[in-house]
Amino acid sequence: MVNPVISYGIELTRLDVNIYDGLPSKEKAALVEEIYQIIDEETKKQNVTDIPVLFGES
């Protein structure tokens, strides 16, 4: 099985997440939603309300 998340990291002002481009678009959309929900929940725990996230494909 191919790992759907290729890489992730923090840039100066945002979090970058690269997703495997071979996934069907419905799976990509679901994965993006799941990842963003996790980020949102975790940042709210630390009183951070706005985290820019850039999703790309590799």
Predicted model as a PDB file, atoms N, CA, C, CB and O in Angstrom, pLDDT in the B-factor column:
MODEL        1                                                                  
ATOM      1  N   MET A   1       0.834  -1.186   0.000  1.00 61.00           N  
ATOM      2  CA  MET A   1       0.000   0.000   0.000  1.00 61.00           C  
ATOM      3  C   MET A   1       0.875   1.244   0.000  1.00 61.00           C  
ATOM      4  CB  MET A   1      -0.947   0.001   1.209  1.00 61.00           C  
ATOM      5  O   MET A   1       1.893   1.297   0.690  1.00 61.00           O  
ATOM      6  N   VAL A   2       0.486   2.213  -0.752  1.00 70.00           N  
ATOM      7  CA  VAL A   2       1.209   3.475  -0.838  1.00 70.00           C  
ATOM      8  C   VAL A   2       0.749   4.388   0.289  1.00 70.00           C  
ATOM      9  CB  VAL A   2       0.992   4.150  -2.219  1.00 70.00           C  
ATOM     10  O   VAL A   2      -0.447   4.504   0.556  1.00 70.00           O  
ATOM     11  N   ASN A   3       1.702   5.033   0.945  1.00 76.00           N  
ATOM     12  CA  ASN A   3       1.368   5.994   1.980  1.00 76.00           C  
ATOM     13  C   ASN A   3       0.771   7.230   1.314  1.00 76.00           C  
ATOM     14  CB  ASN A   3       2.621   6.362   2.835  1.00 76.00           C  
ATOM     15  O   ASN A   3       1.436   7.835   0.472  1.00 76.00           O  
ATOM     16  N   PRO A   4      -0.473   7.637   1.659  1.00 83.00           N  
ATOM     17  CA  PRO A   4      -1.090   8.755   0.981  1.00 83.00           C  
ATOM     18  C   PRO A   4      -0.468  10.110   1.302  1.00 83.00           C  
ATOM     19  CB  PRO A   4      -2.520   8.788   1.315  1.00 83.00           C  
ATOM     20  O   PRO A   4      -0.560  11.032   0.492  1.00 83.00           O  
ATOM     21  N   VAL A   5       0.164  10.250   2.468  1.00 83.00           N  
ATOM     22  CA  VAL A   5       0.831  11.508   2.797  1.00 83.00           C  
ATOM     23  C   VAL A   5       2.311  11.335   2.483  1.00 83.00           C  
ATOM     24  CB  VAL A   5       0.606  11.910   4.307  1.00 83.00           C  
ATOM     25  O   VAL A   5       3.009  10.542   3.116  1.00 83.00           O  
ATOM     26  N   ILE A   6       2.773  12.088   1.502  1.00 77.00           N  
ATOM     27  CA  ILE A   6       4.158  11.990   1.048  1.00 77.00           C  
ATOM     28  C   ILE A   6       5.094  12.709   2.012  1.00 77.00           C  
ATOM     29  CB  ILE A   6       4.303  12.570  -0.366  1.00 77.00           C  
ATOM     30  O   ILE A   6       6.131  12.172   2.403  1.00 77.00           O  
ATOM     31  N   SER A   7       4.721  13.919   2.387  1.00 79.00           N  
ATOM     32  CA  SER A   7       5.558  14.688   3.300  1.00 79.00           C  
ATOM     33  C   SER A   7       4.716  15.785   3.945  1.00 79.00           C  
ATOM     34  CB  SER A   7       6.782  15.294   2.559  1.00 79.00           C  
ATOM     35  O   SER A   7       3.623  16.113   3.485  1.00 79.00           O  
ATOM     36  N   TYR A   8       5.259  16.332   5.014  1.00 78.00           N  
ATOM     37  CA  TYR A   8       4.642  17.489   5.639  1.00 78.00           C  
ATOM     38  C   TYR A   8       5.733  18.243   6.366  1.00 78.00           C  
ATOM     39  CB  TYR A   8       3.487  17.080   6.608  1.00 78.00           C  
ATOM     40  O   TYR A   8       6.767  17.671   6.713  1.00 78.00           O  
ATOM     41  N   GLY A   9       5.510  19.511   6.595  1.00 76.00           N  
ATOM     42  CA  GLY A   9       6.502  20.304   7.293  1.00 76.00           C  
ATOM     43  C   GLY A   9       6.001  21.711   7.504  1.00 76.00           C  
ATOM     44  O   GLY A   9       4.999  22.124   6.920  1.00 76.00           O  
ATOM     45  N   ILE A  10       6.690  22.424   8.323  1.00 72.00           N  
ATOM     46  CA  ILE A  10       6.317  23.794   8.634  1.00 72.00           C  
ATOM     47  C   ILE A  10       7.222  24.731   7.844  1.00 72.00           C  
ATOM     48  CB  ILE A  10       6.416  24.074  10.165  1.00 72.00           C  
ATOM     49  O   ILE A  10       8.447  24.648   7.929  1.00 72.00           O  
ATOM     50  N   GLU A  11       6.619  25.601   7.095  1.00 69.00           N  
ATOM     51  CA  GLU A  11       7.335  26.680   6.423  1.00 69.00           C  
ATOM     52  C   GLU A  11       7.330  27.870   7.380  1.00 69.00           C  
ATOM     53  CB  GLU A  11       6.676  27.046   5.024  1.00 69.00           C  
ATOM     54  O   GLU A  11       6.925  27.731   8.534  1.00 69.00           O  
ATOM     55  N   LEU A  12       7.759  29.000   6.931  1.00 70.00           N  
ATOM     56  CA  LEU A  12       7.800  30.163   7.818  1.00 70.00           C  
ATOM     57  C   LEU A  12       6.423  30.575   8.326  1.00 70.00           C  
ATOM     58  CB  LEU A  12       8.437  31.325   7.105  1.00 70.00           C  
ATOM     59  O   LEU A  12       6.280  30.959   9.486  1.00 70.00           O  
ATOM     60  N   THR A  13       5.417  30.498   7.469  1.00 79.00           N  
ATOM     61  CA  THR A  13       4.104  31.014   7.864  1.00 79.00           C  
ATOM     62  C   THR A  13       2.974  30.016   7.676  1.00 79.00           C  
ATOM     63  CB  THR A  13       3.797  32.252   7.087  1.00 79.00           C  
ATOM     64  O   THR A  13       1.809  30.382   7.826  1.00 79.00           O  
ATOM     65  N   ARG A  14       3.283  28.763   7.351  1.00 84.00           N  
ATOM     66  CA  ARG A  14       2.210  27.805   7.092  1.00 84.00           C  
ATOM     67  C   ARG A  14       2.709  26.368   7.270  1.00 84.00           C  
ATOM     68  CB  ARG A  14       1.647  28.002   5.672  1.00 84.00           C  
ATOM     69  O   ARG A  14       3.907  26.109   7.385  1.00 84.00           O  
ATOM     70  N   LEU A  15       1.755  25.460   7.286  1.00 87.00           N  
ATOM     71  CA  LEU A  15       2.039  24.033   7.309  1.00 87.00           C  
ATOM     72  C   LEU A  15       1.810  23.496   5.897  1.00 87.00           C  
ATOM     73  CB  LEU A  15       1.144  23.282   8.365  1.00 87.00           C  
ATOM     74  O   LEU A  15       0.742  23.702   5.321  1.00 87.00           O  
ATOM     75  N   ASP A  16       2.790  22.820   5.347  1.00 89.00           N  
ATOM     76  CA  ASP A  16       2.677  22.222   4.012  1.00 89.00           C  
ATOM     77  C   ASP A  16       2.458  20.720   4.132  1.00 89.00           C  
ATOM     78  CB  ASP A  16       3.942  22.515   3.167  1.00 89.00           C  
ATOM     79  O   ASP A  16       3.170  20.041   4.872  1.00 89.00           O  
ATOM     80  N   VAL A  17       1.464  20.198   3.401  1.00 91.00           N  
ATOM     81  CA  VAL A  17       1.168  18.767   3.389  1.00 91.00           C  
ATOM     82  C   VAL A  17       1.102  18.322   1.933  1.00 91.00           C  
ATOM     83  CB  VAL A  17      -0.175  18.445   4.149  1.00 91.00           C  
ATOM     84  O   VAL A  17       0.290  18.836   1.163  1.00 91.00           O  
ATOM     85  N   ASN A  18       1.945  17.376   1.553  1.00 91.00           N  
ATOM     86  CA  ASN A  18       1.921  16.829   0.198  1.00 91.00           C  
ATOM     87  C   ASN A  18       1.284  15.454   0.225  1.00 91.00           C  
ATOM     88  CB  ASN A  18       3.346  16.758  -0.402  1.00 91.00           C  
ATOM     89  O   ASN A  18       1.662  14.589   1.015  1.00 91.00           O  
ATOM     90  N   ILE A  19       0.299  15.269  -0.661  1.00 91.00           N  
ATOM     91  CA  ILE A  19      -0.475  14.041  -0.737  1.00 91.00           C  
ATOM     92  C   ILE A  19      -0.128  13.323  -2.037  1.00 91.00           C  
ATOM     93  CB  ILE A  19      -2.000  14.334  -0.650  1.00 91.00           C  
ATOM     94  O   ILE A  19       0.102  13.957  -3.066  1.00 91.00           O  
ATOM     95  N   TYR A  20      -0.096  12.018  -1.981  1.00 90.00           N  
ATOM     96  CA  TYR A  20       0.185  11.199  -3.159  1.00 90.00           C  
ATOM     97  C   TYR A  20      -0.821  11.510  -4.259  1.00 90.00           C  
ATOM     98  CB  TYR A  20       0.149   9.695  -2.804  1.00 90.00           C  
ATOM     99  O   TYR A  20      -2.029  11.408  -4.044  1.00 90.00           O  
ATOM    100  N   ASP A  21      -0.332  11.887  -5.433  1.00 89.00           N  
ATOM    101  CA  ASP A  21      -1.229  12.310  -6.508  1.00 89.00           C  
ATOM    102  C   ASP A  21      -1.931  11.152  -7.215  1.00 89.00           C  
ATOM    103  CB  ASP A  21      -0.459  13.106  -7.514  1.00 89.00           C  
ATOM    104  O   ASP A  21      -2.783  11.389  -8.071  1.00 89.00           O  
ATOM    105  N   GLY A  22      -1.598   9.920  -6.881  1.00 91.00           N  
ATOM    106  CA  GLY A  22      -2.244   8.773  -7.485  1.00 91.00           C  
ATOM    107  C   GLY A  22      -3.550   8.368  -6.814  1.00 91.00           C  
ATOM    108  O   GLY A  22      -4.214   7.433  -7.260  1.00 91.00           O  
ATOM    109  N   LEU A  23      -3.922   9.069  -5.740  1.00 92.00           N  
ATOM    110  CA  LEU A  23      -5.181   8.754  -5.063  1.00 92.00           C  
ATOM    111  C   LEU A  23      -6.366   9.281  -5.873  1.00 92.00           C  
ATOM    112  CB  LEU A  23      -5.197   9.353  -3.635  1.00 92.00           C  
ATOM    113  O   LEU A  23      -6.260  10.329  -6.510  1.00 92.00           O  
ATOM    114  N   PRO A  24      -7.474   8.576  -5.857  1.00 93.00           N  
ATOM    115  CA  PRO A  24      -8.684   9.104  -6.488  1.00 93.00           C  
ATOM    116  C   PRO A  24      -9.106  10.411  -5.812  1.00 93.00           C  
ATOM    117  CB  PRO A  24      -9.833   8.066  -6.421  1.00 93.00           C  
ATOM    118  O   PRO A  24      -8.844  10.604  -4.625  1.00 93.00           O  
ATOM    119  N   SER A  25      -9.746  11.293  -6.546  1.00 92.00           N  
ATOM    120  CA  SER A  25     -10.080  12.621  -6.022  1.00 92.00           C  
ATOM    121  C   SER A  25     -10.971  12.564  -4.785  1.00 92.00           C  
ATOM    122  CB  SER A  25     -10.762  13.437  -7.094  1.00 92.00           C  
ATOM    123  O   SER A  25     -10.827  13.403  -3.897  1.00 92.00           O  
ATOM    124  N   LYS A  26     -11.879  11.608  -4.702  1.00 94.00           N  
ATOM    125  CA  LYS A  26     -12.720  11.499  -3.503  1.00 94.00           C  
ATOM    126  C   LYS A  26     -11.894  11.150  -2.276  1.00 94.00           C  
ATOM    127  CB  LYS A  26     -13.810  10.446  -3.709  1.00 94.00           C  
ATOM    128  O   LYS A  26     -12.146  11.664  -1.186  1.00 94.00           O  
ATOM    129  N   GLU A  27     -10.912  10.280  -2.452  1.00 93.00           N  
ATOM    130  CA  GLU A  27     -10.040   9.917  -1.328  1.00 93.00           C  
ATOM    131  C   GLU A  27      -9.168  11.101  -0.912  1.00 93.00           C  
ATOM    132  CB  GLU A  27      -9.153   8.712  -1.699  1.00 93.00           C  
ATOM    133  O   GLU A  27      -8.945  11.325   0.277  1.00 93.00           O  
ATOM    134  N   LYS A  28      -8.674  11.862  -1.904  1.00 93.00           N  
ATOM    135  CA  LYS A  28      -7.879  13.052  -1.588  1.00 93.00           C  
ATOM    136  C   LYS A  28      -8.697  14.041  -0.790  1.00 93.00           C  
ATOM    137  CB  LYS A  28      -7.358  13.714  -2.866  1.00 93.00           C  
ATOM    138  O   LYS A  28      -8.229  14.577   0.215  1.00 93.00           O  
ATOM    139  N   ALA A  29      -9.929  14.287  -1.237  1.00 93.00           N  
ATOM    140  CA  ALA A  29     -10.794  15.248  -0.542  1.00 93.00           C  
ATOM    141  C   ALA A  29     -11.069  14.800   0.886  1.00 93.00           C  
ATOM    142  CB  ALA A  29     -12.118  15.427  -1.299  1.00 93.00           C  
ATOM    143  O   ALA A  29     -11.045  15.620   1.804  1.00 93.00           O  
ATOM    144  N   ALA A  30     -11.328  13.520   1.087  1.00 95.00           N  
ATOM    145  CA  ALA A  30     -11.591  12.997   2.430  1.00 95.00           C  
ATOM    146  C   ALA A  30     -10.339  13.109   3.306  1.00 95.00           C  
ATOM    147  CB  ALA A  30     -12.062  11.525   2.355  1.00 95.00           C  
ATOM    148  O   ALA A  30     -10.429  13.452   4.485  1.00 95.00           O  
ATOM    149  N   LEU A  31      -9.182  12.819   2.727  1.00 93.00           N  
ATOM    150  CA  LEU A  31      -7.926  12.898   3.470  1.00 93.00           C  
ATOM    151  C   LEU A  31      -7.619  14.334   3.872  1.00 93.00           C  
ATOM    152  CB  LEU A  31      -6.775  12.327   2.637  1.00 93.00           C  
ATOM    153  O   LEU A  31      -7.215  14.589   5.006  1.00 93.00           O  
ATOM    154  N   VAL A  32      -7.807  15.267   2.954  1.00 93.00           N  
ATOM    155  CA  VAL A  32      -7.584  16.690   3.257  1.00 93.00           C  
ATOM    156  C   VAL A  32      -8.495  17.125   4.397  1.00 93.00           C  
ATOM    157  CB  VAL A  32      -7.833  17.571   2.000  1.00 93.00           C  
ATOM    158  O   VAL A  32      -8.047  17.792   5.328  1.00 93.00           O  
ATOM    159  N   GLU A  33      -9.760  16.755   4.332  1.00 94.00           N  
ATOM    160  CA  GLU A  33     -10.721  17.117   5.383  1.00 94.00           C  
ATOM    161  C   GLU A  33     -10.296  16.530   6.721  1.00 94.00           C  
ATOM    162  CB  GLU A  33     -12.139  16.631   5.017  1.00 94.00           C  
ATOM    163  O   GLU A  33     -10.339  17.220   7.740  1.00 94.00           O  
ATOM    164  N   GLU A  34      -9.886  15.267   6.729  1.00 95.00           N  
ATOM    165  CA  GLU A  34      -9.466  14.618   7.970  1.00 95.00           C  
ATOM    166  C   GLU A  34      -8.224  15.280   8.558  1.00 95.00           C  
ATOM    167  CB  GLU A  34      -9.198  13.137   7.724  1.00 95.00           C  
ATOM    168  O   GLU A  34      -8.165  15.542   9.759  1.00 95.00           O  
ATOM    169  N   ILE A  35      -7.240  15.548   7.716  1.00 92.00           N  
ATOM    170  CA  ILE A  35      -6.002  16.182   8.192  1.00 92.00           C  
ATOM    171  C   ILE A  35      -6.293  17.573   8.736  1.00 92.00           C  
ATOM    172  CB  ILE A  35      -4.955  16.263   7.057  1.00 92.00           C  
ATOM    173  O   ILE A  35      -5.806  17.938   9.805  1.00 92.00           O  
ATOM    174  N   TYR A  36      -7.087  18.350   8.001  1.00 90.00           N  
ATOM    175  CA  TYR A  36      -7.378  19.709   8.449  1.00 90.00           C  
ATOM    176  C   TYR A  36      -8.149  19.695   9.769  1.00 90.00           C  
ATOM    177  CB  TYR A  36      -8.176  20.465   7.377  1.00 90.00           C  
ATOM    178  O   TYR A  36      -7.908  20.541  10.630  1.00 90.00           O  
ATOM    179  N   GLN A  37      -9.063  18.757   9.937  1.00 93.00           N  
ATOM    180  CA  GLN A  37      -9.829  18.655  11.185  1.00 93.00           C  
ATOM    181  C   GLN A  37      -8.891  18.347  12.356  1.00 93.00           C  
ATOM    182  CB  GLN A  37     -10.924  17.558  11.068  1.00 93.00           C  
ATOM    183  O   GLN A  37      -9.043  18.917  13.437  1.00 93.00           O  
ATOM    184  N   ILE A  38      -7.943  17.468  12.151  1.00 92.00           N  
ATOM    185  CA  ILE A  38      -6.969  17.142  13.208  1.00 92.00           C  
ATOM    186  C   ILE A  38      -6.146  18.375  13.566  1.00 92.00           C  
ATOM    187  CB  ILE A  38      -6.032  15.985  12.758  1.00 92.00           C  
ATOM    188  O   ILE A  38      -5.956  18.679  14.744  1.00 92.00           O  
ATOM    189  N   ILE A  39      -5.658  19.081  12.552  1.00 89.00           N  
ATOM    190  CA  ILE A  39      -4.858  20.290  12.790  1.00 89.00           C  
ATOM    191  C   ILE A  39      -5.689  21.317  13.551  1.00 89.00           C  
ATOM    192  CB  ILE A  39      -4.349  20.892  11.449  1.00 89.00           C  
ATOM    193  O   ILE A  39      -5.209  21.914  14.515  1.00 89.00           O  
ATOM    194  N   ASP A  40      -6.936  21.525  13.122  1.00 89.00           N  
ATOM    195  CA  ASP A  40      -7.816  22.501  13.765  1.00 89.00           C  
ATOM    196  C   ASP A  40      -8.061  22.150  15.230  1.00 89.00           C  
ATOM    197  CB  ASP A  40      -9.148  22.587  13.019  1.00 89.00           C  
ATOM    198  O   ASP A  40      -7.984  23.020  16.098  1.00 89.00           O  
ATOM    199  N   GLU A  41      -8.354  20.893  15.506  1.00 92.00           N  
ATOM    200  CA  GLU A  41      -8.609  20.468  16.887  1.00 92.00           C  
ATOM    201  C   GLU A  41      -7.370  20.660  17.769  1.00 92.00           C  
ATOM    202  CB  GLU A  41      -9.052  18.994  16.917  1.00 92.00           C  
ATOM    203  O   GLU A  41      -7.472  21.142  18.897  1.00 92.00           O  
ATOM    204  N   GLU A  42      -6.219  20.283  17.252  1.00 89.00           N  
ATOM    205  CA  GLU A  42      -4.988  20.373  18.044  1.00 89.00           C  
ATOM    206  C   GLU A  42      -4.561  21.822  18.267  1.00 89.00           C  
ATOM    207  CB  GLU A  42      -3.863  19.604  17.356  1.00 89.00           C  
ATOM    208  O   GLU A  42      -4.070  22.156  19.346  1.00 89.00           O  
ATOM    209  N   THR A  43      -4.737  22.683  17.276  1.00 88.00           N  
ATOM    210  CA  THR A  43      -4.347  24.077  17.470  1.00 88.00           C  
ATOM    211  C   THR A  43      -5.298  24.796  18.417  1.00 88.00           C  
ATOM    212  CB  THR A  43      -4.299  24.803  16.130  1.00 88.00           C  
ATOM    213  O   THR A  43      -4.872  25.669  19.173  1.00 88.00           O  
ATOM    214  N   LYS A  44      -6.581  24.442  18.388  1.00 90.00           N  
ATOM    215  CA  LYS A  44      -7.536  25.052  19.324  1.00 90.00           C  
ATOM    216  C   LYS A  44      -7.176  24.714  20.766  1.00 90.00           C  
ATOM    217  CB  LYS A  44      -8.970  24.583  19.016  1.00 90.00           C  
ATOM    218  O   LYS A  44      -7.397  25.526  21.664  1.00 90.00           O  
ATOM    219  N   LYS A  45      -6.627  23.532  20.996  1.00 92.00           N  
ATOM    220  CA  LYS A  45      -6.200  23.153  22.345  1.00 92.00           C  
ATOM    221  C   LYS A  45      -5.112  24.089  22.859  1.00 92.00           C  
ATOM    222  CB  LYS A  45      -5.696  21.703  22.361  1.00 92.00           C  
ATOM    223  O   LYS A  45      -4.943  24.259  24.066  1.00 92.00           O  
ATOM    224  N   GLN A  46      -4.373  24.695  21.925  1.00 89.00           N  
ATOM    225  CA  GLN A  46      -3.282  25.594  22.293  1.00 89.00           C  
ATOM    226  C   GLN A  46      -3.657  27.055  22.064  1.00 89.00           C  
ATOM    227  CB  GLN A  46      -2.025  25.250  21.500  1.00 89.00           C  
ATOM    228  O   GLN A  46      -2.792  27.928  21.997  1.00 89.00           O  
ATOM    229  N   ASN A  47      -4.964  27.308  21.946  1.00 91.00           N  
ATOM    230  CA  ASN A  47      -5.501  28.659  21.744  1.00 91.00           C  
ATOM    231  C   ASN A  47      -4.988  29.337  20.475  1.00 91.00           C  
ATOM    232  CB  ASN A  47      -5.163  29.517  22.932  1.00 91.00           C  
ATOM    233  O   ASN A  47      -4.813  30.555  20.443  1.00 91.00           O  
ATOM    234  N   VAL A  48      -4.751  28.555  19.447  1.00 84.00           N  
ATOM    235  CA  VAL A  48      -4.384  29.092  18.128  1.00 84.00           C  
ATOM    236  C   VAL A  48      -5.619  28.943  17.256  1.00 84.00           C  
ATOM    237  CB  VAL A  48      -3.120  28.340  17.497  1.00 84.00           C  
ATOM    238  O   VAL A  48      -6.179  27.853  17.137  1.00 84.00           O  
ATOM    239  N   THR A  49      -6.042  30.049  16.644  1.00 81.00           N  
ATOM    240  CA  THR A  49      -7.306  30.002  15.913  1.00 81.00           C  
ATOM    241  C   THR A  49      -7.153  29.979  14.402  1.00 81.00           C  
ATOM    242  CB  THR A  49      -8.137  31.165  16.293  1.00 81.00           C  
ATOM    243  O   THR A  49      -8.115  29.678  13.695  1.00 81.00           O  
ATOM    244  N   ASP A  50      -5.991  30.285  13.897  1.00 82.00           N  
ATOM    245  CA  ASP A  50      -5.845  30.335  12.444  1.00 82.00           C  
ATOM    246  C   ASP A  50      -4.492  29.789  12.027  1.00 82.00           C  
ATOM    247  CB  ASP A  50      -6.020  31.771  11.930  1.00 82.00           C  
ATOM    248  O   ASP A  50      -3.461  30.421  12.258  1.00 82.00           O  
ATOM    249  N   ILE A  51      -4.497  28.617  11.415  1.00 83.00           N  
ATOM    250  CA  ILE A  51      -3.267  28.006  10.910  1.00 83.00           C  
ATOM    251  C   ILE A  51      -3.412  27.844   9.407  1.00 83.00           C  
ATOM    252  CB  ILE A  51      -2.977  26.627  11.603  1.00 83.00           C  
ATOM    253  O   ILE A  51      -4.280  27.099   8.954  1.00 83.00           O  
ATOM    254  N   PRO A  52      -2.586  28.523   8.625  1.00 87.00           N  
ATOM    255  CA  PRO A  52      -2.645  28.307   7.178  1.00 87.00           C  
ATOM    256  C   PRO A  52      -2.034  26.952   6.810  1.00 87.00           C  
ATOM    257  CB  PRO A  52      -1.913  29.444   6.432  1.00 87.00           C  
ATOM    258  O   PRO A  52      -0.925  26.624   7.232  1.00 87.00           O  
ATOM    259  N   VAL A  53      -2.768  26.180   6.025  1.00 89.00           N  
ATOM    260  CA  VAL A  53      -2.307  24.873   5.587  1.00 89.00           C  
ATOM    261  C   VAL A  53      -2.359  24.841   4.062  1.00 89.00           C  
ATOM    262  CB  VAL A  53      -3.169  23.724   6.211  1.00 89.00           C  
ATOM    263  O   VAL A  53      -3.384  25.160   3.460  1.00 89.00           O  
ATOM    264  N   LEU A  54      -1.252  24.456   3.452  1.00 88.00           N  
ATOM    265  CA  LEU A  54      -1.177  24.343   2.003  1.00 88.00           C  
ATOM    266  C   LEU A  54      -1.080  22.860   1.654  1.00 88.00           C  
ATOM    267  CB  LEU A  54       0.043  25.147   1.426  1.00 88.00           C  
ATOM    268  O   LEU A  54      -0.127  22.183   2.041  1.00 88.00           O  
ATOM    269  N   PHE A  55      -2.071  22.364   0.923  1.00 90.00           N  
ATOM    270  CA  PHE A  55      -2.072  20.979   0.475  1.00 90.00           C  
ATOM    271  C   PHE A  55      -1.575  20.943  -0.960  1.00 90.00           C  
ATOM    272  CB  PHE A  55      -3.489  20.343   0.595  1.00 90.00           C  
ATOM    273  O   PHE A  55      -2.030  21.717  -1.802  1.00 90.00           O  
ATOM    274  N   GLY A  56      -0.643  20.044  -1.235  1.00 88.00           N  
ATOM    275  CA  GLY A  56      -0.131  19.857  -2.585  1.00 88.00           C  
ATOM    276  C   GLY A  56      -0.129  18.386  -2.934  1.00 88.00           C  
ATOM    277  O   GLY A  56      -0.442  17.538  -2.099  1.00 88.00           O  
ATOM    278  N   GLU A  57       0.225  18.087  -4.167  1.00 87.00           N  
ATOM    279  CA  GLU A  57       0.280  16.695  -4.623  1.00 87.00           C  
ATOM    280  C   GLU A  57       1.684  16.377  -5.131  1.00 87.00           C  
ATOM    281  CB  GLU A  57      -0.776  16.433  -5.737  1.00 87.00           C  
ATOM    282  O   GLU A  57       2.324  17.194  -5.793  1.00 87.00           O  
ATOM    283  N   SER A  58       2.136  15.197  -4.811  1.00 83.00           N  
ATOM    284  CA  SER A  58       3.457  14.739  -5.263  1.00 83.00           C  
ATOM    285  C   SER A  58       3.345  13.370  -5.839  1.00 83.00           C  
ATOM    286  CB  SER A  58       4.475  14.747  -4.124  1.00 83.00           C  
ATOM    287  O   SER A  58       4.345  12.801  -6.277  1.00 83.00           O  
TER     288      SER A  58                                                      
ENDMDL                                                                          
END                                                                             
